[in-house]
C-alpha cells in the first residue's frame, strides 16, 4: 500500500509540472525566449508538455496497479522509467528552453528511451498479471 502512495504523489507532481509548463508555454514563454527563437521554443515546449502529461497519467496507472493489490517488479520498474523519462526528456527541454541553455542535451533522447522502456515494462507487468515476486 505504501508504494501506491509514492506513485500517486509522483503522478500528481508530474501533472502539476505539466500544467505549469503548459501555462508558461501559452502565456509567458516570450519573456524567457528571444523573439527569433520563440517558434522553436513553442514547438519544443509543446512536445515536452505533451509527453509529460501522458506519462503523468501513466504514473497514475502504475499507482492504481499497486493500489489494486497487484504490485509487481515490472510495474515498479515501469514507474521508475516513466519518472526518469519525465525528468530527463521533459525536464531538460523545459530547463534548456527557459534558460536558453544547452545543459546535457544528449540526455534528452535517453529520457525518451526511458519512456519507451516504461511502456515495455508496463506491458510485461500486464502479461505477468502481477504474479511475479512482489515489489516492496
Beta strands, then each sheet from edge to edge (+ up, - down):
end
